[in-house]
Amino acid sequence: MKRAVPWVLMGLMAFLIAVLLLNLREKDYYDGGSLTPPDGDGPSLDNLLPSLVPPKFVHVCPTCGECTHPIEIVENRRTLTLRDHDGWYKLFWAGDETYYFDDLVFLAACLENSTSRQPKGDWIIRTRVGAPTHSVGNPHECGQILQEFMVWYALVTTTGPVREGSAELSPCLNVPRYIQAFARPMRAKGLPPVFHFGWHLVDNNVSSRVCPCGQP
C-alpha cells in the first residue's frame, strides 16, 4: 500500500498540472460582449439597416401618378449571442455563459475563441407608413396601401457567400429575403478560412389601409 502512495501523488500532481496548463492555454476574451442582454432598441446606425427597410413606399395612383409615403421605423431590436462553453478542466467553475453583442463585427471576432459556440442573432424591425408627401388634391380613390409591417431576420453564418433573394411584402414593396453583411477571414484552428455573415428573412407581418391621398 505504501508503495502505491508515490504513484498516486505523482498521478494527482500530473492531473493538477494538466488542469493548470489547459486553463492557461484557454483564451476566452469576449471583447465587445456582455453577460447582460442589451437594453432598448438597437443598431440605428448600422449601415445595413437601409438595405433591409427602404426609406419610402411608392405606389401607383390613377390620379396622382405616383403616391409616395415615408416609412418610419418604430422598433429596431437586434440580439446577437455567443455561447461560451467551459471545458471539464474548469472543474467546479465549469458552466456555459451567454455573451450578448451590439455589433456583429465583435461577434465574428470572438467566434475565433476555442470556447465559443452557437452564434445566433435575431433582428426585428417594425415600421409605420406615413402620410403621402405630396399635397392633397381633389378627393379620389387611391387604393389599398401598407399601414404597418414587421420583418424578422435571423443570423446566417456560412462558409460560402450568403445567397441573394427578395420577398414581396406588397405589390409595391420588396425586402431582402437573404442579405450578406460581410465576410471575415478566420485564423483559429478548426474553423474554415473564411466565414460569411448575413441575415435571412424568417417571418413578416403586414397590415393595410386605404391610402389617405385625396380623401376628404
Backbone bond lengths (Angstrom), bond angles and torsions (degrees), N, CA, C in turn:
res aa  C-N    CA-C-N  psi(-1)  N-CA   C-N-CA  omega(-1)  CA-C   N-CA-C  phi
1 M - - - 1.456 - - 1.523 111.69 -
2 K 1.362 114.93 -42.90 1.454 118.59 -179.84 1.526 111.41 -64.11
3 R 1.363 115.52 -32.74 1.462 118.59 -179.87 1.535 111.79 -64.69
4 A 1.329 116.49 -27.25 1.458 119.89 -178.05 1.520 112.78 -78.92
5 V 1.335 116.93 -20.76 1.464 119.89 -175.52 1.525 112.48 -58.93
6 P 1.354 119.76 -47.48 1.473 118.34 179.26 1.521 112.56 -59.11
7 W 1.357 116.56 -38.38 1.467 119.24 179.97 1.524 110.79 -66.85
8 V 1.315 116.37 -38.80 1.465 119.68 177.67 1.521 110.67 -63.77
9 L 1.342 114.79 -42.44 1.462 118.69 179.76 1.526 111.13 -65.86
10 M 1.343 116.20 -39.88 1.465 119.83 178.17 1.525 110.89 -64.70
11 G 1.336 116.24 -41.00 1.459 119.59 178.11 1.509 111.62 -64.10
12 L 1.333 116.50 -41.32 1.456 120.48 178.23 1.519 111.01 -64.89
13 M 1.327 115.98 -40.75 1.459 120.29 178.62 1.529 111.12 -64.24
14 A 1.336 116.21 -42.34 1.462 119.93 178.66 1.531 110.81 -63.44
15 F 1.324 116.00 -38.95 1.462 120.04 178.77 1.522 110.56 -63.47
16 L 1.337 116.77 -44.97 1.457 120.25 -179.42 1.522 111.67 -65.37
17 I 1.325 116.89 -37.50 1.468 120.54 177.79 1.526 109.99 -65.48
18 A 1.334 116.39 -42.70 1.461 120.41 178.94 1.523 110.62 -61.46
19 V 1.325 116.77 -43.40 1.463 120.68 178.92 1.524 110.31 -62.34
20 L 1.340 116.41 -43.12 1.458 120.63 -179.93 1.520 111.01 -63.13
21 L 1.339 117.02 -46.40 1.464 120.50 -179.03 1.519 111.76 -63.25
22 L 1.324 116.92 -42.15 1.469 120.13 179.26 1.520 111.58 -63.96
23 N 1.327 117.29 -37.91 1.460 119.78 177.41 1.521 111.68 -68.71
24 L 1.337 117.07 -37.78 1.463 120.39 179.77 1.530 111.78 -69.28
25 R 1.341 116.38 -33.84 1.462 120.15 -179.15 1.516 112.73 -75.87
26 E 1.321 117.28 -22.59 1.461 120.14 -176.13 1.525 110.42 -74.74
27 K 1.318 115.54 124.95 1.462 121.37 176.35 1.527 107.37 -115.61
28 D 1.296 115.31 108.47 1.459 119.24 -178.36 1.525 110.67 -127.92
29 Y 1.346 114.66 53.69 1.454 120.27 176.57 1.528 108.41 -83.08
30 Y 1.307 116.59 121.51 1.457 121.44 -178.72 1.529 109.21 -108.82
31 D 1.343 114.24 70.42 1.460 120.15 -179.93 1.525 109.94 -61.42
32 G 1.307 115.81 134.21 1.455 120.98 -179.07 1.512 113.20 82.57
33 G 1.336 117.62 -1.90 1.458 121.28 -179.48 1.515 111.75 -102.88
34 S 1.314 115.62 158.26 1.459 121.85 179.69 1.523 108.69 -140.35
35 L 1.330 115.69 148.45 1.453 120.70 177.98 1.529 112.38 -82.51
36 T 1.319 117.03 -3.66 1.469 121.14 177.69 1.525 108.90 -111.66
37 P 1.333 117.49 139.25 1.476 120.47 -179.81 1.523 110.56 -62.16
38 P 1.337 117.09 151.21 1.464 120.17 177.48 1.522 110.86 -63.73
39 D 1.308 115.75 147.83 1.458 121.57 -177.40 1.528 109.32 -106.33
40 G 1.321 116.24 123.98 1.459 120.38 176.29 1.509 112.75 85.93
41 D 1.341 113.83 -173.36 1.461 120.46 -177.54 1.513 110.45 -68.81
42 G 1.292 116.81 150.43 1.447 122.93 -178.06 1.482 112.80 -116.20
43 P 1.231 120.69 -145.68 1.465 129.85 -130.84 1.522 114.82 -58.72
44 S 1.330 117.32 75.06 1.460 120.55 -177.71 1.522 111.73 -66.56
45 L 1.339 116.94 -22.84 1.462 120.07 -178.57 1.524 112.56 -97.78
46 D 1.317 118.03 4.12 1.459 120.78 -179.47 1.531 109.16 -65.47
47 N 1.342 117.02 125.75 1.459 119.67 -176.24 1.521 113.25 -71.20
48 L 1.337 117.80 -6.08 1.449 121.25 177.32 1.527 112.01 -85.04
49 L 1.326 117.00 -18.65 1.462 120.79 -174.49 1.530 113.16 -57.57
50 P 1.343 120.58 -45.61 1.468 119.42 179.61 1.527 113.38 -62.76
51 S 1.344 117.35 -21.72 1.466 119.92 177.76 1.528 111.30 -77.45
52 L 1.331 117.07 -23.79 1.459 120.58 -179.55 1.522 111.90 -87.81
53 V 1.327 116.66 -35.27 1.464 121.31 -179.39 1.527 108.32 -130.83
54 P 1.326 118.23 118.37 1.467 120.11 179.50 1.520 110.95 -69.32
55 P 1.335 117.60 156.20 1.476 119.91 -177.85 1.522 113.53 -76.90
56 K 1.337 118.17 -14.79 1.464 119.36 -177.23 1.527 110.68 -148.07
57 F 1.308 113.96 159.67 1.457 122.83 177.76 1.524 107.73 -119.81
58 V 1.323 116.32 123.05 1.467 121.78 -176.22 1.519 108.75 -121.39
59 H 1.327 116.35 127.29 1.460 120.05 177.11 1.529 109.35 -133.98
60 V 1.303 115.00 161.48 1.463 121.35 -176.18 1.523 109.21 -82.61
61 C 1.319 115.44 134.72 1.462 122.33 175.75 1.530 108.13 -124.77
62 P 1.338 118.53 129.46 1.474 119.66 -177.92 1.521 113.20 -63.45
63 T 1.328 116.91 -21.23 1.468 119.86 -179.42 1.526 111.44 -97.88
64 C 1.332 116.15 -45.67 1.476 120.42 -175.90 1.530 113.01 -85.82
65 G 1.307 117.27 -17.33 1.459 120.42 -171.55 1.517 109.05 89.36
66 E 1.308 116.74 -86.09 1.459 122.00 173.98 1.519 109.29 -118.65
67 C 1.331 115.70 132.62 1.463 121.54 178.92 1.524 107.47 -110.86
68 T 1.314 117.31 120.18 1.464 122.71 -173.59 1.527 110.33 -109.67
69 H 1.348 115.10 132.04 1.457 121.91 179.30 1.528 109.55 -126.38
70 P 1.326 118.83 133.97 1.476 119.90 174.10 1.516 110.13 -70.96
71 I 1.339 116.04 148.98 1.463 122.37 175.44 1.518 108.08 -107.62
72 E 1.318 115.28 120.12 1.465 121.75 -179.11 1.527 109.60 -102.12
73 I 1.315 116.64 129.54 1.462 121.37 176.40 1.525 108.68 -86.05
74 V 1.332 116.22 118.18 1.468 120.39 -178.00 1.530 111.90 -102.85
75 E 1.331 117.45 -16.69 1.467 120.93 175.26 1.521 108.24 -148.19
76 N 1.309 115.62 134.18 1.462 121.59 -178.52 1.532 106.61 -141.90
77 R 1.317 116.08 89.69 1.474 121.42 -171.16 1.520 109.74 -120.40
78 R 1.319 115.85 121.53 1.467 120.76 179.92 1.520 109.69 -130.56
79 T 1.323 114.99 136.09 1.468 121.64 178.47 1.518 108.63 -125.59
80 L 1.336 116.51 126.21 1.461 123.05 178.15 1.523 108.06 -123.56
81 T 1.323 117.33 129.58 1.465 119.88 -177.04 1.528 111.96 -136.87
82 L 1.326 114.34 151.55 1.461 123.93 169.43 1.528 107.81 -131.96
83 R 1.332 115.97 142.30 1.464 119.79 176.45 1.523 109.22 -97.28
84 D 1.326 115.80 126.68 1.468 122.51 176.91 1.524 107.56 -94.41
85 H 1.332 115.90 110.25 1.462 121.59 -175.74 1.523 109.77 -100.37
86 D 1.334 116.68 116.16 1.465 121.78 177.97 1.524 110.44 -83.78
87 G 1.328 116.26 138.75 1.460 121.66 177.29 1.523 111.83 -77.76
88 W 1.331 114.31 173.23 1.468 119.86 -178.50 1.523 111.85 -61.56
89 Y 1.322 116.66 -26.22 1.457 120.55 -175.42 1.527 112.85 -72.11
90 K 1.337 117.37 -5.79 1.460 119.67 172.87 1.536 111.18 -75.30
91 L 1.352 114.73 -10.85 1.464 121.80 176.57 1.528 111.17 54.89
92 F 1.324 117.49 -121.53 1.462 121.06 -174.79 1.528 112.62 -71.45
93 W 1.332 118.09 -13.17 1.456 121.14 -178.90 1.528 111.69 -98.41
94 A 1.323 116.54 3.21 1.462 119.83 -178.41 1.528 110.62 -68.22
95 G 1.301 115.16 139.47 1.464 120.68 178.98 1.513 110.09 166.96
96 D 1.312 117.28 136.42 1.455 120.87 -178.31 1.529 110.94 -72.86
97 E 1.341 114.79 146.42 1.456 121.72 176.15 1.522 108.50 -129.54
98 T 1.309 116.35 150.40 1.457 121.96 178.48 1.518 109.28 -108.38
99 Y 1.334 115.96 124.82 1.455 121.79 177.38 1.529 109.35 -102.87
100 Y 1.325 114.90 137.67 1.469 121.97 179.59 1.528 109.13 -107.47
101 F 1.331 115.39 143.42 1.463 121.27 -177.74 1.521 109.99 -129.04
102 D 1.336 115.11 145.28 1.456 121.01 171.64 1.523 111.35 -90.30
103 D 1.324 115.86 -28.11 1.461 121.27 -172.94 1.523 109.62 -119.24
104 L 1.330 116.38 129.13 1.462 121.40 -179.95 1.523 111.79 -64.15
105 V 1.318 117.66 -28.10 1.461 121.15 -179.86 1.538 110.33 -62.45
106 F 1.330 117.27 -41.45 1.471 120.80 179.12 1.526 110.71 -67.99
107 L 1.325 117.61 -39.85 1.460 119.95 177.21 1.523 110.47 -60.56
108 A 1.335 116.87 -43.76 1.462 120.70 -179.55 1.524 111.40 -61.76
109 A 1.334 116.77 -39.60 1.465 120.33 179.51 1.529 110.82 -67.60
110 C 1.331 116.76 -41.77 1.467 120.59 -177.85 1.522 112.19 -72.87
111 L 1.312 117.71 -14.30 1.459 120.52 177.17 1.528 111.64 -65.10
112 E 1.334 117.00 -16.97 1.458 120.98 177.87 1.525 112.46 -77.11
113 N 1.310 118.14 -11.58 1.464 119.68 175.49 1.523 109.73 -63.94
114 S 1.318 116.08 138.82 1.466 119.50 -179.23 1.523 112.32 -66.25
115 T 1.330 117.12 -19.77 1.470 120.67 -178.25 1.525 112.88 -94.33
116 S 1.332 118.54 -4.58 1.465 120.23 -176.00 1.523 111.07 -78.93
117 R 1.323 115.11 142.81 1.462 122.71 -178.71 1.531 109.41 -143.39
118 Q 1.305 115.92 155.84 1.460 124.99 165.99 1.533 114.01 50.03
119 P 1.327 119.18 68.78 1.472 119.08 171.75 1.527 110.11 -66.45
120 K 1.308 115.95 129.24 1.464 120.88 -179.12 1.528 109.65 -135.96
121 G 1.311 114.80 154.32 1.456 119.40 177.06 1.515 111.63 -159.97
122 D 1.314 115.18 142.95 1.461 122.61 173.63 1.519 108.10 -132.27
123 W 1.328 115.29 138.34 1.461 120.75 -179.46 1.520 107.42 -134.12
124 I 1.330 116.15 111.94 1.460 121.97 -178.95 1.523 108.81 -113.51
125 I 1.327 115.14 126.31 1.461 121.74 -178.92 1.524 108.07 -126.09
126 R 1.319 116.19 123.89 1.472 121.48 175.69 1.525 108.79 -113.12
127 T 1.304 115.35 139.13 1.461 120.07 -175.21 1.521 111.17 -132.64
128 R 1.331 114.19 163.80 1.457 122.32 175.15 1.530 107.76 -132.19
129 V 1.325 116.38 133.54 1.461 121.56 178.88 1.521 108.29 -90.15
130 G 1.340 116.35 123.53 1.452 121.11 -174.85 1.510 114.11 -84.89
131 A 1.316 114.75 -174.84 1.463 121.75 179.10 1.525 110.09 -69.63
132 P 1.327 117.88 156.99 1.467 120.17 179.54 1.527 111.07 -60.38
133 T 1.312 115.21 147.83 1.460 119.80 -176.22 1.527 112.72 -85.29
134 H 1.331 118.11 -18.37 1.462 119.35 179.52 1.530 109.85 -86.90
135 S 1.314 116.38 167.25 1.466 120.98 -179.39 1.522 110.55 -68.77
136 V 1.313 115.93 150.53 1.459 121.54 -179.36 1.524 109.70 -78.65
137 G 1.340 115.71 128.93 1.455 120.59 -179.87 1.519 111.13 -98.64
138 N 1.302 115.19 -153.56 1.456 120.58 177.59 1.522 109.94 -67.59
139 P 1.328 117.07 151.17 1.470 119.21 179.50 1.526 112.13 -55.81
140 H 1.304 116.38 132.63 1.466 121.44 179.89 1.529 109.06 -160.67
141 E 1.322 116.06 163.60 1.459 121.84 176.86 1.527 109.52 -82.34
142 C 1.316 115.62 130.96 1.466 119.21 -179.16 1.527 112.01 -121.82
143 G 1.339 117.64 1.41 1.461 120.80 174.27 1.516 114.32 85.29
144 Q 1.337 115.32 -179.14 1.462 123.60 179.44 1.525 110.17 -85.33
145 I 1.311 116.53 139.19 1.467 121.09 176.76 1.528 108.39 -133.99
146 L 1.327 114.89 170.70 1.461 119.79 173.52 1.525 109.90 -66.87
147 Q 1.313 114.98 143.31 1.460 120.81 172.29 1.527 110.49 -106.56
148 E 1.316 115.64 -50.13 1.462 122.83 176.64 1.525 108.16 -144.60
149 F 1.327 115.66 151.96 1.464 118.29 170.79 1.520 109.89 -150.52
150 M 1.324 113.91 152.22 1.465 122.41 179.30 1.525 108.30 -124.11
151 V 1.317 116.52 138.10 1.457 121.70 172.78 1.525 108.51 -125.18
152 W 1.322 115.40 139.51 1.471 122.11 -178.31 1.520 107.19 -125.29
153 Y 1.341 115.32 117.97 1.454 122.24 179.79 1.531 109.84 -110.83
154 A 1.330 115.72 145.79 1.462 122.32 174.66 1.519 108.90 -114.82
155 L 1.328 116.11 147.26 1.454 121.96 -178.78 1.529 110.88 -67.04
156 V 1.330 115.33 139.96 1.462 122.67 176.19 1.522 108.12 -119.08
157 T 1.330 117.64 128.10 1.462 122.50 170.89 1.519 107.33 -123.88
158 T 1.313 116.62 126.10 1.455 120.50 -174.15 1.519 110.06 -149.36
159 T 1.326 116.20 158.06 1.466 120.49 179.27 1.522 111.98 -83.51
160 G 1.320 117.96 -12.20 1.457 121.89 176.78 1.512 110.23 -117.65
161 P 1.327 118.18 166.71 1.465 120.86 179.77 1.528 111.97 -55.34
162 V 1.317 115.84 142.55 1.462 120.86 177.20 1.524 108.21 -69.57
163 R 1.333 116.06 126.88 1.463 118.80 -176.51 1.522 110.50 -67.98
164 E 1.329 114.82 154.47 1.457 120.82 -177.41 1.523 110.03 -97.32
165 G 1.299 115.95 161.10 1.456 121.38 178.12 1.508 109.46 167.19
166 S 1.333 116.65 161.23 1.453 120.99 -179.29 1.516 109.92 -132.19
167 A 1.317 115.30 160.47 1.464 122.56 178.17 1.518 108.07 -125.91
168 E 1.318 116.78 138.67 1.462 122.13 -179.07 1.525 109.51 -93.32
169 L 1.330 116.24 114.11 1.463 120.59 176.24 1.522 111.69 -85.84
170 S 1.308 115.30 -28.62 1.466 121.90 174.70 1.525 106.29 -155.12
171 P 1.357 117.83 168.03 1.469 118.83 179.56 1.521 114.23 -57.34
172 C 1.327 117.46 -17.34 1.465 120.31 -177.59 1.520 113.81 -117.73
173 L 1.330 117.03 10.74 1.465 118.20 -177.92 1.523 110.40 -144.95
174 N 1.330 115.73 120.17 1.460 123.19 173.08 1.519 109.27 -114.47
175 V 1.331 116.17 146.31 1.457 122.22 173.32 1.528 107.34 -128.60
176 P 1.330 118.32 158.94 1.467 119.48 179.56 1.526 111.64 -64.06
177 R 1.330 115.60 135.81 1.469 120.01 169.91 1.526 109.27 -84.19
178 Y 1.326 115.88 -37.20 1.461 122.98 173.52 1.517 107.50 -132.82
179 I 1.330 116.13 144.30 1.457 119.44 175.55 1.521 108.67 -150.95
180 Q 1.320 115.86 136.44 1.471 120.17 179.53 1.506 109.81 -90.87
181 A 1.339 115.99 134.90 1.463 121.16 177.17 1.527 110.29 -87.73
182 F 1.340 116.72 -55.07 1.466 121.41 177.92 1.522 108.63 -169.60
183 A 1.322 114.86 169.64 1.469 122.52 173.24 1.525 107.73 -117.64
184 R 1.335 116.01 143.91 1.469 120.03 -176.88 1.514 110.63 -135.53
185 P 1.344 117.35 127.98 1.475 119.71 173.61 1.527 109.84 -64.88
186 M 1.325 116.25 139.98 1.465 121.48 179.90 1.521 108.46 -115.33
187 R 1.335 116.18 129.55 1.460 120.94 -175.19 1.525 113.07 -103.85
188 A 1.321 117.60 -11.37 1.457 120.35 -175.62 1.523 111.13 -75.38
189 K 1.318 115.67 148.71 1.454 120.78 178.10 1.531 109.77 -66.73
190 G 1.329 114.34 143.18 1.451 119.63 178.37 1.515 114.11 87.52
191 L 1.336 117.42 -6.84 1.459 120.62 177.97 1.524 109.98 -105.26
192 P 1.321 118.35 153.42 1.461 120.55 176.37 1.525 110.85 -65.16
193 P 1.326 118.21 160.06 1.476 120.19 -178.48 1.522 113.13 -59.63
194 V 1.333 116.66 -33.66 1.466 120.81 -177.98 1.524 108.56 -138.45
195 F 1.316 115.49 137.50 1.461 121.89 172.56 1.524 108.25 -114.15
196 H 1.331 115.93 135.83 1.457 121.70 175.22 1.528 108.53 -105.08
197 F 1.323 115.74 133.92 1.458 122.11 -178.67 1.521 108.88 -116.80
198 G 1.312 115.76 137.47 1.457 119.69 179.52 1.512 111.11 -162.96
199 W 1.342 114.76 -165.96 1.455 121.48 -176.24 1.514 110.38 -134.59
200 H 1.336 114.41 145.05 1.462 122.59 -177.47 1.528 108.21 -126.08
201 L 1.324 116.90 127.78 1.459 121.55 178.43 1.527 109.47 -72.17
202 V 1.334 116.87 119.31 1.465 120.59 -178.38 1.522 112.54 -109.65
203 D 1.340 117.64 -18.32 1.460 118.73 179.83 1.525 108.72 -162.66
204 N 1.335 115.15 158.07 1.460 120.85 174.02 1.517 108.90 -155.07
205 N 1.306 115.48 159.56 1.459 121.67 179.33 1.518 108.13 -143.71
206 V 1.340 116.19 132.18 1.460 121.16 -172.74 1.524 109.44 -131.26
207 S 1.323 116.83 136.84 1.468 121.89 169.87 1.510 108.46 -124.37
208 S 1.319 116.70 151.82 1.469 120.77 -175.67 1.520 111.36 -129.40
209 R 1.302 115.42 168.49 1.467 122.04 177.89 1.524 107.92 -156.44
210 V 1.327 116.39 172.49 1.457 121.42 174.81 1.533 108.19 -75.51
211 C 1.308 116.81 134.21 1.460 119.98 179.59 1.533 109.58 -62.33
212 P 1.332 117.85 130.37 1.481 120.06 -179.40 1.510 114.25 -75.10
213 C 1.321 116.85 -4.84 1.473 119.37 -178.47 1.536 110.11 -60.89
214 G 1.303 117.19 123.32 1.459 121.43 176.09 1.503 115.04 78.68
215 Q 1.348 117.68 4.19 1.451 119.77 178.99 1.525 110.12 -78.08
216 P 1.322 117.58 140.60 1.479 119.16 -178.58 1.542 110.24 -69.16
